Amino acid sequence: MKSAVLAILLFMAAVLAPPTANAQDDDKPFAEAHIVLQLADGDAASQERVLSVANNLIKHYGGPDFVDIEIVAYGPGLALLFTGNENEERIDSLLANDVRFVGCLNTVESIERKTGTRPELMPETIFVQTGVAQLVQRAQQGFVVIRP
C-alpha cells in the first residue's frame, strides 16, 4: 500500500513539476516561438530559403526578442557557414537579430577527410558534434523543427 501511494505521489510530482530543460529556459524570456530551421541541402536556393524564412519569422513575431531562431546546418547544408559565402551579408543581419547558426562537426571532419583540408567556417558558428542530434535535442526541449 505504501509503495502504491509513494508511486502516485512521485508520478504527480513529476507531472506537476516545471520542466527542467525546455525552450523557455533561455535568454529570450518574451519569445512566443522557439524554432530550429534545418539545412541539409547545399544548393543556393535552399540556403536563400532558410535565410528568408528566418527573416520572415522575425518580422512576423515583431522582432528578435519575440522569436528564438536557430539554424542547424549539416551535410551539404554546412556550405552556408563557409567563410566567403555569398550570403554573408544576410547572415550578419540575422546574427545581429540573435539568430544562432549551428554547424555539424561530423560534417566538418568528413570534409577534412575527403579533401585533406578543414573547411573554414564563420567565427560565429556554434559547433555541435552531430547536427541531427541537435535537432532531436531541440525538439525535446520544445522547439519546433522546420525544414524550409
BELGI-V115879 format. One record per run of one state. SS is the DSSP state (helix for helix, strand for strand, loop for the rest). FROM is the first residue (numbers start at 1). TO is the last residue. If there is no record, write none. Layout:
BEGIN
SS_FROM_TO + SS_FROM_TO
END
This chain:
BEGIN
loop_1_1 + helix_2_16 + loop_17_32 + strand_33_39 + loop_40_43 + helix_44_60 + loop_61_63 + helix_64_66 + strand_67_73 + loop_74_74 + helix_75_81 + strand_82_82 + loop_83_87 + helix_88_96 + loop_97_99 + strand_100_104 + helix_105_115 + loop_116_120 + strand_121_121 + loop_122_125 + strand_126_128 + loop_129_130 + helix_131_140 + loop_141_143 + strand_144_146 + loop_147_148
END
